[in-house]
Structures are given as structure tokens and as C-alpha cells.
Amino acid sequence: MTPELQELLRQIDAIKADGHAVCAGLSESQFNWRPGEGRWSIAECLVHLNVTVARTLPAFDTAI
């Protein structure tokens, strides 16, 4: 594995840890709370990020 790939994997692990830290201790209500009309909850933001990555990575794989 190249150093660059190792660094990217380390960054992904750090991002996952940050996501868990943000959500740690939140109730389901807090996790799903929307700060206003048309604004997203923490849960919706995380779902959006996961869906975006899941749809984008196959295109990267194909391009590579």
C-alpha cells in the first residue's frame, strides 16, 4: 500500500471517529432534531454524506 493511500485511509478513520464523537450521548430526539424549517438534522446530514460517498466511489473506481 502506498503512503498516500495509507494517509487517505487514516483520514477516513479519523472522520468516522469524529462522527461518532459528535453523536455520542445524543438521544434519538436530539439526533433527529431540525434547527429550523428547511434545515437538516444531524442524522439527515450523516445519511446524506453516506449516500453521496456510496454513489460517488463506484465512479472513481471506474475512472481509475
Helices and strands as residue ranges (DSSP letters): H 3-23, H 28-32, H 42-63
